[in-house]
């Protein structure tokens, strides 16, 4: 009994510390007093200790190594406590986004918008090719805001039918990879745009067209290869027809997603505030505003409890990795290692920018394929890279990294997307990633390289 009480106290305190860290970050931006940053850094270290205790062994070891190296390098370069404090909180904006974005789904659940999607999907489950197109399109439209929860929503529907695992895995992975490429509600996009200091609008100009191209290629490849496999679908009889209310809910959901996306662009242009801060504020204010106007306290309390248990308390791995990687990346500034990174990248780009694209993408994907988290590669490079010295623009560098991140999400055995999909279809990660989607990854890698090369020439001419 005493152990249960201590466990509950531990959960409450851990939850409070994580959310307090997020709120304090947002306050520190509008109240830039030194003591607030000191409290924020102390609170971030406390969150790291809490999460490190429950993180998986691999992430625990890697994060502790980066944190230790970060402390040592910061001290060695003479940056002192100020440098350590800045490094510790450097990735808190990204963590705030990761932690708060899932809150957006709560009003959609309370308003029964997500349940209405069941009827829409069931209505169009007829033939494999049509089903695949619907799955990928659905992920492309709703994934930017609903995040990986969109796949869980689809899984609740398709499990009612006897659908080949290959079709499901291909649809989920290829469809969601297009979202990873550009959505401002994803930490990967936030990280890259944050470190390269670019606006989301300028990045959208080159990322969204390729995301649409990527979605088109995924469907074309499936159309050509579907005949090779037995993809017969056995439909469960007597499924419910789509009602007028459900159609209205789907239309409402599209409007909400569109409004949330446009609001980020509009506010960034109007206020010139960082995109990470704006997305975090919207993620917090949207459910709060919904709660105030609907006054559905019990339902909100239920979903907040689920958010804490299913989302907040299961982010230990991501939290320790982002905090330690932030300090490690900041500590590299001004070191010989940082200068060597710059020299190597400048040398490769001077030989051929096409070679630079290929080397960067293959290095990123190879490291994630053998089990390393993307931020281990991304943050040290992004914190030291100088696009002008390489002869390109920050937007092009961002697209190189985000396309690499998008493809690694499919094949990396530690990526949440691959883990979730392989668990849903009950197959090993390398089967759903490399075996079933390897052709797609290679095709996008080739076409994406050419696309980036031509965009580079167009922007820099």
N, C-alpha and C positions, 0 to 999 in steps of 0.2 A: 504493500500500500504506500509506504514511504518512497519506494523507488518510482512508482507511478507519479507521485506528487512532484518529485524532483525532475522527472522527465518532462512533465508539463511545464514546470517553471523554466526549464532549459529551453523548451520550444518557444515559449512566450518571450523570453529574454533575447533569444537569437532573432526571432521575427522583428522585435522592436529595434534591435541594433541595425538590421539590414534596411528596414524602412526609414529609420532615422538618418542613416547614411545618405539615402536617396533625397530625402527632404532637405537635409542640411546642404547637400550639393547645390540644389536649386536656389536655396536661400543665399548661399555664398556668392552666387553669380550677381545677385542684386544688392547684396550687402558685403562688399569685398574688404572686410576687415580681417587683419592678420590672425586675430584670436579664433575667428570662425574656421579658417583654414587649418589651424593647429588642432582644434577640436575634431574637424572632419578627418584629418590624418590619423588621429588617435582612434577614432571610431572605426575607420577603415581597417586599421591593424587588428582591432578587436573582432571585427567581422571575419577577417582572414583566419584568425585563431579558431573561432567557432567553426567555420566551414572546413578548415584544413583537418580538423579532428574527425570529420565525417566524410571527407572526400575519399575517392577510390585511391588505392595505393599508388598507381601509376601517376595520377594527377598530383597527389600529395608529394611524391618524390621530386617530380619535375618542377613544381611550383616552389618548393623549399630550396631547390638548387638555384633557381632564378632569383629568388628573394635574397638568398645569401650572397650570390654574385653581385646583385644590385647594390646591396649594402656595402660590400667591399670595394667595388669600383667607384661608387659615389664618394666614399671616404678617401680612397686613393687619389682621386682627381681633385680633392680639396673643396668639394661642394658642400660638405658638412651637413648639418641638420636641415638646413633650408633645402638643399638638393634632395635629401631623403624624403622630406615632407612633400615636395613637388612631385617626386617620382611615385610615391605611394598613392597620391590622389589623381595621378594623370589619367587613369582609366576609369575613374569613378563615373564620369559622364556616360561611358559605354555600359557600365554595370547598371546604372539607373535606368537606362533604356531597356536593357534585357529584363530587369526585374519588374518594371511597371507596364510594359506593353501588353502582357497577358490580361491586365485588368480590362482592356477594351472589350474582351469577349463576354464579360459579365452582363452588361446591358443587353447584348444580343441574345444571350441565353434566357435572361429574364423576360425579354420581349418576344420569345419564341420564334425569333428569326432563323436560328440555326435548325430548329426542328422542321421548319417549312422546307428546308433544302432536301430533306429526305424524299419528299414527294416529287420534287423536280428531278432528282437523280433517278429514282425508280421509273419515272415515266419514260425516260430516254434509254433505259437499259434494254436494248433490242439486239444489236449486232456488235461483235467485238470492235470493229473499226469506229462505229459511232460511239460506243462506250468509251474507248480510249480518247477520242476527241473531246468528249464531254468531261472526262476526268481531268485532262490536262488544262482545258479551258477554264474549268471551275477553279482549279488551283491557281491559275494565272490571275483570275479576277478577284478571288477572295483571299488568297494566301498572303498578299502584301500586308493586310491588316490582321487577319486571324492567325497568321504565323503557322507553325507546325500543327496547331490544333485543327487546321482545315483537313489534314489527313485523317485525324481521329474522327472527325465528323463524317468523312466519306467512308471510313472503315465500318462505322455503325450501320451504314446503308448496304454496302456491297456484301457484307457477311450474310445477308439474307439470301444470297444467290450463290449458285455453284459456278464461280468464276475462276479460270486458271490463274494460279499465282503469278506466272510470268507476265500476264497482261496487267494485273494489279500493280506489280512492282515497277514495271516499265512506266505505267501511267503516273504513279505517285512520284517516282524519282525524277523523270524527265520534266514533268509538269512543274514540280516544286523548284527544280533547279533554275528555272527561268525567273522565279520570284527572288531567289537568293541574290541574283545578279543586280537588282536595282531598287528594291523596296527600302525606303528610309526608315521603316519600322523594324529593320533587321540590324543587329549589332555589327555584322560584317560590313555592311554599307556604311554604317555610322563610324566604324573604326577607320576605314580607308579615307572617307571624306574628312574626318576629324584630323588625321595626321597629315593629310595633304592640303588642308585649309582651302577646300573648294566648296562652292555652293551646290546644293542638291539639284538646282535647276540646270546648271551648266553640265552636271554629270548626266542628268536625264536625257539631254539632247543626243548623247551617243549611246547610252545604255539601253533605253527603252526600245529603240528600233532593233537592236540586236536581240533583246529578249523576245520580241515578236518573231524575229527570224528564227531564233532557237526553238520556239514553240512550233513554228511551221515545219522545221526540219524534223523534230521529234515525231510529228504526225505523219509526215511523208515517209520516213524510215519505217514506221510501224505499218503503213499501208503496203509497202513493198515486201515486208518480211512476215506479215501476219499469216499468209497462206502456208508458211512452212510449219506452223504449229497447230495443234488441235486446241482451238480457242472457243469451242462450243460452250454456250452459256445456258444453264438450266435455270429458268426463272420460276420462282416460287409463286404459285397462283394466288389470286385474290389480294394482290397488293392494292393499297388505297390509291384512288385517282387524285390528281391535283385539283384542289378546290380553288375558288375565287380568292378566299382569304390567304391561301398559301402563295398564290401568284402575287398578291399584293405584298406579302411579307418578303418575297424574293426581290421584288422591285424596290422595296424599302431598304433591304440589305445592300443592294447595289448603290443606292443613293447615299447611304451611310458611309460605305467604303470610299466612294468617290469624294464625298465631303471631307472625310478625314485626310485623304491624300492631298486634295487641293488646299486644305487649310494649312498644311505644312509649307507648301510652296508659297502661298499668299503671305503667311506670317514671316517666313524667312525674308521675302522681298521687302515687306513692310517694316520689320523691326531690325533686320540684319543680325538677329540673335543666332547663336549656333543651332544647327539643325538638331543635334542631340538633345539640347535643352528644350527646344520646341516640341519635339516628339514626346519627351518625358512629361512635359506639362499637359499636353493634350491627352496622353494616356491616363493621367491622374484626374483631370477635370471632366473628361467625357463621362466616365462612370459616376463621378460625384454629382454632376449635373443631372444625369438620368435618375439617380436616386432621389434627388430633391424634388424633381417634377413628378415622378411616378409614386413615390412614397411606399414602395414595396419592400419594407424593411426585412421581413422574414426571408424572402427569396434572395435578397442581396446578402444577408448574413450567411445564408447557406452557401452561396457561391463564393463569398469571401473566404469562408472556411475551407472550401475546396481549393481555392487559389493558394492559400497558405500551405496546405498539405501536398497538393499535386504539382505546384509550380515553385513557390518560394523556397520551400524546404528541400527541394531537389536540385537546387542550382549550385551545390557546393563545389563541384568540379569547375564550372565556368567561373565562379567568383574567385577562387584561389588562383586560377590561371590568369585571369585578367589583372588582378592586383599585382601579382608577382611579375608578370610580363611588362606591366607599365613601369615599374621601378627598374627592371632590367634594361628595358629599351631606353629610358631616360638616362641611366647611368653610362650608357655607351657613348653619349655625346662627348666629343673632345678626346676620345681615346684613339690609340693606333688602330684598333679593330674597326672603329667607325670610318677612319680614313681609308683603310684597306677596302672596306665595302664600297665606298665611293669610287676608289680607283678601279676596282674590278668592273663595276657597272659601267663606268665611263669608257673603259677599254673595250668592253664587249660592244657597247653602242657605237663606238667609233669605227669598229670593223663593219658592223651592219646592224641597223635597228631591227631588222627582221630577226636576226640572230639573238638580239637582246630579248625580244618578245618570247621566242621559243625557249631560251635558257631559263628565263624567269618563271614561265609557266610550268615547264617540266620540273624545275627544282621544287616549286611550291607543291605540285601534285604528287611528286615522288615522296616527299617528306610526309605528307598527310596519308599517303597510301600505306606507309610502313608503320603508321600509328601516332605520328606527332601531331599535336594540335596546330591549326593554321596560324595562330597568333605567335607561336614560337618563331616562325619564319617571317610573318608579316610585320610585326612591330619593330624588330631591330632594323629591317630594311627600310620601312616607311619613315622611321624616325631619323634616318640618315640620308635618305635619297634626295637628290637635287634635280628635279625634272629639267630645269633650264640647262644645267651642265651636261645632261644627257642629250639635250637637243629635242625635247618634246614638251608636252604640257602636263600639268597635274591630272587633268581629266583622263588623258590617255593612260597614264600610270595607274590611275584608279581602275580603269576598265580592265587592264591586264591582270591586276590582283583580284578583281571581283569575278572575272571569268574563270580564273584559276580556282577561286573559292567555290564557285558554282559547280564546277566539275568535280572538285575534291569532295563536295558534299555527297555526291553519288557513290563514289568508290572508297572513301575513307572508312575504315572499320570502327573509328571512334566518333564519327560525326553523328549527331542525334538523328538526322534524317535517315541515314543508312541503318542505324540501330533500330529505329522505329519500324521502318518498312520491312526489314529482315525479320523482325519479331512478328509482325502482322501476317506475313506469308509463311512463317516457320521455315525459313531457309537461312543458310549461313550468309554472312555479310559479303563475302567475296563472290558468291553466286549471284545475288541480286545486283551487286555493284558492277563487277568486272565481266562476269559471264553473260548476264542478261542485258547489260547496258554498255558494255565495252565499245561496241560499234558506234553507239551514239556519242560517247565521250570522245572517241578518236575523230569522228566527223566534225563535232563542234570545235574541237581543238584546232583542226586544220582550217575550217572556215572562219573561226574566231581570230586566228592569227592573221589571216588575210584581211579580215575586216578592220582589225586594229591598225594594221600596216597602212591601209588606204586612208583611214581616219587620221592617222598621224601625218601623212603627206598632205591631206586636205587642210588640216588645222595649222600646219607649220609652213605652208607654202608662201 
